[in-house]
Amino acid sequence: MIAIIGSTIPILSTGCVKPDESRPWSTRDQSMSTARAEPTTPPRVIERTMTAETAVREPAPSTGIATETPTEDPIATEPPVTIAPPTLAGDTPSDRAGSWLRQAIHDEYPLVRAYAFEAMEHDPSMLLEFGGNGLVDENRGVRFVTTMAIGRTCLADLTPLVEPGLLDASRSVQAASIFALRELGQPVDPSPLADMTMGEDPEVRGNAYMVLGMLQNASAIPVIDASLGKGMRLRNPMRIRITELQAAEALVMLGDVDDVEPIRAALFSPVEQGELTVLACDMLGRLQDERARPMLMRLILADGNERRPPEIRVAAAHAILRMPPPWENGLEQVILEYANAEDPLLRTQVAAALADAASPAAAKALNRLLEDQNSIVRTAAAGAILERSAADTEPPGAPFEGARATVPD
C-alpha cells in the first residue's frame, strides 16, 4: 500500500489581506501521523426530525495523530467497541455530511477530528460555530489544522481565539497561528517562522515550506533557497526527498516556475517510491500544471507490467480533474473503479478525489462513502460533499485550493 501524503481536502488560501511584500515569510511545523483504521458499523440515515443531541453518537474509530516529538513513530491504538452506529440527520447530502462532521469533531481519534475541522472550511458557518473546539483540542495536530482552516476561511470573529496559539506549546500551532492571524489582517511578526525552514526534522521543514508558499510573498524565495541542502544529514532519504518536493512546490507557488521540473520528474519515481509519485500528482494538480497532463495520462493508461498501483492512478486522474477543462474521457471512471476498494486508505483517497468530479455517478458514490464503515472515509466523503456544494454556489473564478500538511506514512 502506498502511503497517501496530504491527499485529502485540498485548500490553498488566496488570503483575506494582501501580503506585505516588505516582510519575509515562513513556515509551519510538524504534522500528523496515521495508523490504519479498523472497520466498524456503518451509520444509518435518518430524517431531519432527529435532534442534534440524538444525532451525536460515538462514531467509528479510525486512527491517531502523533505527539509533538518529531521523531516519534505513528501511533497505533486499539479501537474501542462501538456501542451504537452513528446517525446521519438531514434531507440533503450536505445536511447529512454536516451531521457527520458534528459527530466527528468529538471522535476519540485525533485524525478524525482533524479531518472534520478541515472539512468545515467548505461550510464556514459550521467552522465559525465549532472552530473554537478545535483550537483548544488536547491534540496539537487538531489545533494546528483548525487554526489553518480559520485562517484560510478568514473567520475574523475567531481572531481572539486564535491569538493564544502564538504561545502554544507546539511550534506547529504557533506557526499556524501566525499564518491565520496574518490572513486575518493582524500585525503579527512572521520572523519566527524562518527558523523552522532550517530545522532538522523533515516534517517541520516540509510544513514550513508549505506555509511559505501559501502566504504568497515572493520574499520567501531566498529563505527557502537558503535552507536547501542544509542539515538533515541523518534523516531517512525518502523523507528528505519529500521535503525537497515540498520546497519545490512552494517555490513554484511563489513564482519560481522553473522549480516545477523536479515535481514532474517525481511522477516517474521507482515503484518502491510510489508515495513520491502520489505526492507529485497532488502537487501538479494544485499547481494546475497543464504541461504535465500527458505525463499524468501516461500513469493512468499504462497497462500490463507497466500498470501503476491504484493510488497512483487515482492521484493522476484527480490531478487532471483539478485543471481547466476540457478533460480526457474516463477520468472519473478511473477514480470510481476503486470506490469499493478493501483498503480504507484508498477509499479515503477516492472520496477526496470525487470532490472534483461533477457527474451524478460521483455524487452517488460520495453518498455511499458517507455511510462507510470507516470513520476516516466518512469524514473525507463529508468534506468532499461540502466542497462540491460550495463550488456550486461560488462565483466563477480561481479555485480555492492549496497545499496540505505532511501526513507521514
GUFIRO-199379 format. One record per residue (C-alpha): residue in three letters; x, y, z. Coordinates in steps of 0.1 Angstrom, whole numbers, plus 5000, padded with zeros to 4 digits. Layout:
BEGIN
res, px, py, pz
ala, X, Y, Z
...
REM end
This chain:
BEGIN
res, px, py, pz
met, 5000, 5000, 5000
ile, 5014, 5034, 4990
ala, 5012, 5060, 5017
ile, 4989, 5088, 5007
ile, 5006, 5121, 5015
gly, 4984, 5151, 5020
ser, 4958, 5138, 4997
thr, 4925, 5148, 5012
ile, 4906, 5180, 5011
pro, 4930, 5203, 4993
ile, 4928, 5240, 5001
leu, 4950, 5270, 4992
ser, 4945, 5303, 5007
thr, 4941, 5333, 4984
gly, 4942, 5353, 5016
cys, 4919, 5379, 5031
val, 4946, 5405, 5033
lys, 4971, 5412, 5006
pro, 5006, 5401, 5018
asp, 5031, 5427, 5028
glu, 5059, 5425, 5003
ser, 5084, 5441, 5027
arg, 5082, 5412, 5052
pro, 5098, 5378, 5050
trp, 5075, 5347, 5052
ser, 5080, 5314, 5067
thr, 5067, 5282, 5077
arg, 5049, 5256, 5096
asp, 5058, 5228, 5118
gln, 5051, 5191, 5125
ser, 5020, 5174, 5114
met, 5001, 5142, 5116
ser, 5010, 5105, 5116
thr, 4984, 5080, 5107
ala, 4977, 5044, 5117
arg, 4954, 5022, 5097
ala, 4918, 5022, 5109
glu, 4896, 4992, 5117
pro, 4862, 4988, 5101
thr, 4832, 4992, 5123
thr, 4795, 4997, 5118
pro, 4781, 5019, 5090
pro, 4758, 5047, 5100
arg, 4721, 5048, 5094
val, 4705, 5077, 5077
ile, 4676, 5094, 5093
glu, 4653, 5123, 5085
arg, 4656, 5158, 5097
thr, 4634, 5151, 5127
met, 4664, 5138, 5146
thr, 4676, 5163, 5171
ala, 4712, 5174, 5174
glu, 4716, 5156, 5207
thr, 4704, 5122, 5194
ala, 4724, 5126, 5162
val, 4757, 5128, 5181
arg, 4767, 5092, 5188
glu, 4801, 5076, 5193
pro, 4814, 5073, 5158
ala, 4836, 5046, 5144
pro, 4873, 5045, 5154
ser, 4900, 5051, 5129
thr, 4935, 5064, 5137
gly, 4957, 5086, 5157
ile, 4979, 5117, 5154
ala, 5015, 5117, 5166
thr, 5026, 5137, 5195
glu, 5049, 5167, 5193
thr, 5081, 5147, 5193
pro, 5094, 5150, 5157
thr, 5109, 5115, 5155
glu, 5081, 5096, 5172
asp, 5066, 5067, 5152
pro, 5029, 5068, 5142
ile, 5006, 5060, 5170
ala, 4987, 5027, 5167
thr, 4959, 5022, 5193
glu, 4933, 4995, 5198
pro, 4899, 5007, 5185
pro, 4872, 5009, 5212
val, 4840, 4990, 5209
thr, 4813, 5009, 5191
ile, 4782, 5009, 5213
ala, 4757, 5021, 5186
pro, 4760, 5032, 5150
pro, 4762, 5069, 5143
thr, 4733, 5086, 5127
leu, 4732, 5110, 5098
ala, 4705, 5136, 5101
gly, 4692, 5156, 5072
asp, 4673, 5156, 5039
thr, 4702, 5166, 5016
pro, 4737, 5152, 5012
ser, 4752, 5184, 5025
asp, 4730, 5182, 5056
arg, 4740, 5146, 5062
ala, 4776, 5155, 5057
gly, 4774, 5183, 5082
ser, 4756, 5159, 5106
trp, 4785, 5135, 5105
leu, 4811, 5163, 5109
arg, 4794, 5175, 5140
gln, 4799, 5140, 5154
ala, 4834, 5136, 5140
ile, 4848, 5166, 5159
his, 4841, 5146, 5191
asp, 4857, 5114, 5179
glu, 4882, 5097, 5202
tyr, 4907, 5096, 5174
pro, 4926, 5128, 5167
leu, 4929, 5123, 5130
val, 4891, 5120, 5126
arg, 4887, 5153, 5145
ala, 4914, 5170, 5124
tyr, 4899, 5159, 5091
ala, 4865, 5171, 5103
phe, 4876, 5206, 5112
glu, 4894, 5208, 5079
ala, 4863, 5197, 5061
met, 4844, 5225, 5077
glu, 4863, 5250, 5056
his, 4837, 5244, 5030
asp, 4810, 5255, 5054
pro, 4824, 5285, 5072
ser, 4793, 5289, 5093
met, 4799, 5255, 5108
leu, 4836, 5262, 5113
leu, 4826, 5295, 5130
glu, 4803, 5276, 5153
phe, 4827, 5248, 5162
gly, 4862, 5260, 5154
gly, 4868, 5271, 5190
asn, 4866, 5234, 5200
gly, 4894, 5226, 5177
leu, 4916, 5254, 5188
val, 4917, 5240, 5224
asp, 4918, 5203, 5214
glu, 4942, 5183, 5235
asn, 4960, 5171, 5203
arg, 4984, 5196, 5187
gly, 4976, 5182, 5152
val, 4939, 5191, 5156
arg, 4948, 5225, 5170
phe, 4971, 5231, 5140
val, 4946, 5220, 5114
thr, 4918, 5241, 5129
thr, 4940, 5272, 5131
met, 4950, 5269, 5095
ala, 4913, 5264, 5085
ile, 4903, 5295, 5103
gly, 4930, 5315, 5085
arg, 4920, 5301, 5051
thr, 4884, 5309, 5056
cys, 4891, 5344, 5071
leu, 4868, 5340, 5101
ala, 4876, 5373, 5118
asp, 4852, 5366, 5146
leu, 4875, 5339, 5158
thr, 4906, 5361, 5159
pro, 4906, 5364, 5197
leu, 4906, 5326, 5200
val, 4935, 5322, 5176
glu, 4958, 5347, 5193
pro, 4967, 5324, 5222
gly, 4981, 5299, 5197
leu, 5011, 5322, 5194
leu, 5022, 5309, 5228
asp, 5011, 5272, 5222
ala, 5035, 5245, 5234
ser, 5036, 5233, 5198
arg, 5057, 5252, 5174
ser, 5034, 5239, 5147
val, 5004, 5256, 5163
gln, 5025, 5288, 5167
ala, 5033, 5288, 5130
ala, 4997, 5281, 5121
ser, 4986, 5310, 5144
ile, 5010, 5334, 5127
phe, 4996, 5323, 5093
ala, 4960, 5326, 5104
leu, 4964, 5360, 5121
arg, 4983, 5374, 5091
glu, 4955, 5363, 5068
leu, 4930, 5379, 5092
gly, 4949, 5412, 5089
gln, 4966, 5412, 5123
pro, 5001, 5428, 5127
val, 5018, 5396, 5137
asp, 5056, 5393, 5134
pro, 5063, 5364, 5110
ser, 5100, 5363, 5116
pro, 5099, 5333, 5140
leu, 5088, 5312, 5110
ala, 5120, 5315, 5091
asp, 5139, 5294, 5117
met, 5116, 5264, 5110
thr, 5129, 5261, 5075
met, 5163, 5253, 5089
gly, 5151, 5226, 5113
glu, 5164, 5191, 5114
asp, 5130, 5174, 5113
pro, 5117, 5168, 5077
glu, 5081, 5173, 5088
val, 5089, 5207, 5103
arg, 5106, 5218, 5072
gly, 5080, 5204, 5048
asn, 5052, 5221, 5065
ala, 5073, 5253, 5068
tyr, 5077, 5253, 5030
met, 5040, 5247, 5026
val, 5031, 5277, 5046
leu, 5057, 5299, 5029
gly, 5040, 5291, 4996
met, 5005, 5297, 5009
leu, 5015, 5331, 5023
gln, 5023, 5340, 4987
asn, 5051, 5365, 4994
ala, 5080, 5363, 4969
ser, 5104, 5374, 4996
ala, 5102, 5339, 5010
ile, 5121, 5325, 4979
pro, 5156, 5333, 4993
val, 5145, 5319, 5027
ile, 5137, 5286, 5011
asp, 5167, 5285, 4988
ala, 5190, 5292, 5018
ser, 5176, 5261, 5036
leu, 5180, 5236, 5008
gly, 5209, 5212, 5012
lys, 5214, 5222, 5048
gly, 5211, 5198, 5077
met, 5190, 5166, 5079
arg, 5221, 5145, 5072
leu, 5209, 5117, 5095
arg, 5173, 5116, 5082
asn, 5157, 5090, 5061
pro, 5165, 5098, 5024
met, 5128, 5093, 5014
arg, 5117, 5118, 5040
ile, 5143, 5143, 5027
arg, 5131, 5138, 4991
ile, 5095, 5145, 5001
thr, 5107, 5177, 5018
glu, 5126, 5187, 4987
leu, 5094, 5183, 4967
gln, 5075, 5204, 4991
ala, 5102, 5231, 4988
ala, 5098, 5230, 4950
glu, 5060, 5233, 4952
ala, 5064, 5263, 4975
leu, 5088, 5280, 4951
val, 5065, 5275, 4922
met, 5036, 5290, 4942
leu, 5058, 5320, 4949
gly, 5066, 5325, 4912
asp, 5098, 5305, 4906
val, 5082, 5283, 4879
asp, 5114, 5265, 4869
asp, 5112, 5245, 4902
val, 5082, 5226, 4887
glu, 5107, 5203, 4870
pro, 5117, 5181, 4900
ile, 5080, 5177, 4907
arg, 5073, 5165, 4872
ala, 5104, 5142, 4874
ala, 5090, 5126, 4906
leu, 5060, 5113, 4886
phe, 5082, 5085, 4873
ser, 5099, 5076, 4906
pro, 5107, 5039, 4911
val, 5078, 5016, 4921
glu, 5092, 5013, 4956
gln, 5090, 5051, 4959
gly, 5054, 5053, 4948
glu, 5045, 5077, 4975
leu, 5066, 5103, 4957
thr, 5046, 5098, 4926
val, 5013, 5103, 4945
leu, 5027, 5134, 4961
ala, 5039, 5148, 4928
cys, 5004, 5142, 4912
asp, 4988, 5160, 4941
met, 5012, 5190, 4937
leu, 5008, 5192, 4900
gly, 4970, 5192, 4903
arg, 4971, 5220, 4928
leu, 4996, 5240, 4907
gln, 4974, 5233, 4876
asp, 5004, 5224, 4856
glu, 4988, 5217, 4822
arg, 5021, 5207, 4806
ala, 5021, 5177, 4829
arg, 4988, 5164, 4816
pro, 5005, 5139, 4791
met, 5027, 5126, 4819
leu, 4997, 5121, 4841
met, 4977, 5104, 4814
arg, 5006, 5080, 4809
leu, 5004, 5070, 4845
ile, 4967, 5063, 4841
leu, 4969, 5044, 4808
ala, 5000, 5023, 4814
asp, 4990, 4986, 4813
gly, 5005, 4952, 4816
asn, 5037, 4952, 4836
glu, 5037, 4990, 4835
arg, 5003, 4994, 4851
arg, 5005, 5017, 4881
pro, 4990, 5009, 4915
pro, 4955, 5022, 4922
glu, 4967, 5050, 4945
ile, 4988, 5064, 4916
arg, 4961, 5061, 4890
val, 4936, 5078, 4913
ala, 4960, 5106, 4921
ala, 4968, 5112, 4885
ala, 4932, 5113, 4875
his, 4924, 5137, 4903
ala, 4953, 5160, 4893
ile, 4939, 5163, 4858
leu, 4904, 5170, 4871
arg, 4918, 5199, 4891
met, 4930, 5215, 4858
pro, 4909, 5236, 4835
pro, 4886, 5217, 4810
pro, 4883, 5200, 4786
trp, 4892, 5168, 4804
glu, 4901, 5135, 4789
asn, 4873, 5109, 4788
gly, 4871, 5083, 4815
leu, 4889, 5102, 4843
glu, 4860, 5099, 4868
gln, 4857, 5062, 4860
val, 4893, 5056, 4869
ile, 4885, 5070, 4904
leu, 4851, 5053, 4907
glu, 4867, 5020, 4899
tyr, 4882, 5019, 4934
ala, 4852, 5033, 4954
asn, 4846, 4999, 4969
ala, 4883, 4990, 4975
glu, 4890, 4969, 5005
asp, 4917, 4993, 5018
pro, 4901, 5022, 5037
leu, 4930, 5045, 5029
leu, 4923, 5040, 4992
arg, 4886, 5047, 4997
thr, 4896, 5078, 5016
gln, 4917, 5089, 4986
val, 4888, 5082, 4963
ala, 4864, 5102, 4984
ala, 4887, 5132, 4983
ala, 4892, 5130, 4946
leu, 4854, 5128, 4939
ala, 4852, 5164, 4952
asp, 4864, 5175, 4918
ala, 4842, 5150, 4898
ala, 4809, 5166, 4888
ser, 4789, 5136, 4875
pro, 4758, 5121, 4892
ala, 4778, 5088, 4895
ala, 4804, 5106, 4916
ala, 4777, 5122, 4938
lys, 4761, 5088, 4943
ala, 4795, 5072, 4952
leu, 4801, 5100, 4978
asn, 4767, 5095, 4994
arg, 4776, 5058, 4997
leu, 4811, 5066, 5012
leu, 4794, 5089, 5037
glu, 4779, 5057, 5051
asp, 4812, 5038, 5050
gln, 4823, 5015, 5079
asn, 4854, 5036, 5084
ser, 4852, 5070, 5101
ile, 4881, 5085, 5082
val, 4864, 5075, 5049
arg, 4832, 5090, 5061
thr, 4849, 5123, 5071
ala, 4867, 5125, 5037
ala, 4834, 5119, 5020
ala, 4817, 5146, 5041
gly, 4843, 5171, 5032
ala, 4840, 5163, 4995
ile, 4803, 5167, 4996
leu, 4806, 5201, 5012
glu, 4833, 5211, 4988
arg, 4811, 5202, 4958
ser, 4782, 5221, 4973
ala, 4803, 5252, 4980
ala, 4816, 5250, 4944
asp, 4781, 5251, 4931
thr, 4774, 5283, 4949
glu, 4807, 5301, 4943
pro, 4810, 5327, 4915
pro, 4833, 5318, 4887
gly, 4870, 5324, 4894
ala, 4901, 5307, 4906
pro, 4895, 5275, 4926
phe, 4901, 5276, 4964
glu, 4929, 5251, 4966
gly, 4964, 5246, 4980
ala, 4990, 5227, 4999
arg, 4985, 5203, 5028
ala, 5004, 5194, 5058
thr, 5028, 5165, 5057
val, 5010, 5133, 5068
pro, 5037, 5107, 5073
asp, 5030, 5071, 5065
REM end
